[in-house]
Amino acid sequence: MSSEQNIEFTKENIDIYLKEVAKEYRKRVGKGMPAELILIGGASVLLNYGFRNMTTDIDAMIRAASGMKEAINKVGDRFGLPNGWLNADFQYTSSYSPKLAEFSVYYRTYSNVLSIRTVSSEYLIAMKLRSGRQYKSDLSDILGILAEHERRGTPITMEHIKKAVGNLYGDWSSLPNESQSFIENVMENGNFEQLYEETVQGEQETKELLVKFEKDYPGETKNNNVDNIVENLQKKADKATVLAELRRKKTQLITLH
């Protein structure tokens, strides 16, 4: 697992790239074989909300003829995008559900052949809770979505979230215990804006710890151990903070005497 990212995808350039993919796909298969991309994760956040500026890849459910892979690679080569810039790898993660397509919403059609759908509101929150990664933007995305819906006058309730979790994953207990506690505390607190700012800062600090670890121990971080590594790094960081505060207070006492 690598933390190095070379490309930043924004709402503006995502639209450009998808439009080009549609053109390339149509060249290969014609207009008689329509395709569908259901965007999830960071790309879906960008297209539906305004609190986030970028993401580092585009995760999607891809429903298309075999020419789609060639079209995606062609556009990637043309714009200098990394391999896998648009991929369906999330289907091998815990946040995937085959029912995501059912609860997705229409976004746009390109070249009369490529239909784009996204996942939003409580269903996007359900996905983020299912993964709950502290070294990504899962938790801050949840808070950003809640805050933005509140500002729009379309607040998302705990009932909405639990229904979405049930629809996608079966029942509430399918979520990690940490995610259950997180969202319950967040909904009880209700101060989404402040919690968002605090969580973004915490995620950035965690990411920096992970980047340093990967630099010191290249190749050690894998998808199946990254959560344990992050937990240990956070414990060490907390211990270092406490020790630093004790040293500061000790210095003050010495100075006073």
N, C-alpha and C positions, 0 to 999 in steps of 0.2 A: 504494500500500500504506500503510495507516494502522496505527499502534500503539495508537490510542485504543480503549479497551474500556470499556463502560459496565455490562455485566452479567457477573456471576460465576456460573457454573453449578456446583452441588455435587451430590453423590450424592443428597441429599434432594430438592432442587428439580427435578433431572432426572426423578426418578420422578413427581413431581407433574405436570410439563409433559407427559410422555409419556402419562400416564393421561388427561389432558385432551384430548390429540390423538386418542387412541383413541375417546373419547366423541364428539368432533366428527366424526371419520371415519365412525363407525357411524351417526350421524344422517344423513349424506349418502348413504351407499351401502348401509346395512343390514348385517346380520351374514352375508350370503351371499357377500361379497367380501372375504375376509381379506387382511390386509396384513402386510408384514414390514419391519422396520428392522434393519439390521446396523450397530451402532455401532462406530466405530473411533476412533483418536486419543485425545484427552484424556478424552472421555466414557467410553470403554472402560476407560481406566486407573482412573477414579474408581469405576466399578461393580465392578471386579475387585480393586482394591488399596487400601491404606490410607495410603500415603505422600504422596499428593497431595490438596490440599484443594479445588481448583477448576480450571475451564477456561473459556475465553472464548467458545466456540461448540460446537455439536454436529455432528460430521461423521458421515454415515451413507450406506449404500447403501439406497436406498428402492425397495421393491417393492410397489406399490400401484396402485389405480385413480386416476383423475385427481382424485377428491375429496380425496386426501391433501394436495395443495398448499393447497387452500382451508382444510382443517382446521388445518394448521400455521400459516397466516397468521392464522386466527381466534384461536388460542391465543396467538400472539405479540402480537396487538393487545390481548387481554384482560389480559395480564400485563405489557404495556409492554416487550416484548422487541424487539431490533433486527431489521430485515429480514435474512433468511438465518440466523436463530438456529439452525435445524436445516436443514442443506443437504447436497447431494451433490457439492459443488465439488471435493472431493478426488479425484474420479474423473478429473480433468484434471491430476493431479500424478503424479510419478514413483513414489510409494508405492502407487498403485492397482494392483490385480491382480483380474481377474475371478474368480480362484480363492479370494478372501477369503471368499466365502459358504460354500464347501466346508469351510473350516477354522475357521469361526466356531462359537461354542457358545451354546446356548440360555440366556437369562436370565429372561424373564418374558413373560406374555401379559396384555394389558389388554382389558377389555370383550369378551372372547371373540372379538376380531376383529383385534387388533394384536399380533403376535409380535415380541419384541425379542431379538436375538442380539448377541453381542459378540465381539471378537477379543482374545485374551489370550495370556499366556506367550510362547513362542518366536516365535509368529506376530506378535504385537504388537512384539516386539523387531526382527523382520525388517523390519517396516514403518518403524520408527523409524530403523533403520540405512540404509534406502533413501533416506529424506529427509535425515537427519543435520544438521538445522538448529541452529546454535549460538545463534541468537537466540530460539529457542523452548525447549521442554522435552524435545526428542527424546533427547538424551544422558543427562540426569538420569533420565528415565523408564526408559531401558534399565537403568540402575544400580539404580533403585528396584525394578524388577521382579525383577532378579537377586537383590537383597538379601532381598526379601520371600519369594521362593520358597526361598531358603536357610534362612530362619527357619522356614518351614513344614515343612521336611524334604523338600521336593520340588525339589531343585536343578536348574537348567537348565544343560545342558552345551553346549560348543561344537558337539558333534555334533548336538544338538537344533536349535541356531540355524542351522547350515549346511543341515540338512534342510529347515527352514522356508523359508529363503531360496530354496532350489532349487525347492520346491513352488510358491512364489508367483511367483518371477521368473526361473526357469530355471536359473541357476547362480550360484556365489559371485562371479564376476567382474562380475555385474550391479550389485553394490554400488559406491558411490564408493570410491576408494582410501583416503580419509580415514576412512571408516566401517570398512573392513576393518582398518586399523591400530588404530583405536580399540578395537574389540571384541576383537581379538587381545591387545592390551596389557591390557585390563580382565580378561579371562579368565585371563591369566598372573599378574596381580597378585592377584586374588581378594579384595581388601579392599573389597567393594562398598559397605559403609556409609560408610567414610571418603571413598571416591571420589565417592559420591553427594553428600555435603555440599560437597565442593570444587567439583563440577561445577555444582551449583545456584547457588553463589556466582558462578562464572564466567559462567553464562548470564545471571544478573541484571545483572552488570556490562556484558555485551555488549548486552543489551536497553536499558540506560540510555544507552549510546553511540548506539544506533540511534534511540532516541526523541529525543535531542538533535539528531542529524543531521536527522531529519525535521522538527524544529521550525525548524532553521536553513535547511533547503532543502526546503520543502514541495512535495510532488508528484514529487520526484526518485526516490524509492524505488519500484521495481517488482519484481514477482516474478522477472523475468529478470535483475535486476542486484543484488538484495539481498545475495547471498552475496559478491560482489566488494566491495560497500560495507562489509560487516561485516569482511571480511579487512583492508581498508585501515584501517578505524577501529581494529581491534585492533593493527595494526602501529604506528600513531601513538600509541596508548595505552601500548604496551610501550616505545616510544622515550621517551615522556614520563616513564615510571616510572624508566627507567635514568638519564636526565638528572637527575631529582630526587634519586636516590640518590647520584649523583656530586657534586651540589651540597651534599648533606648531609655527605658525607665531607670535601669541601673545607673546609666551615665548621668541622668538628671539628678538622682539621689546623691551621687558622688560629688557633683558640681555644687549642690546645695550645701553640702557639709564642708 
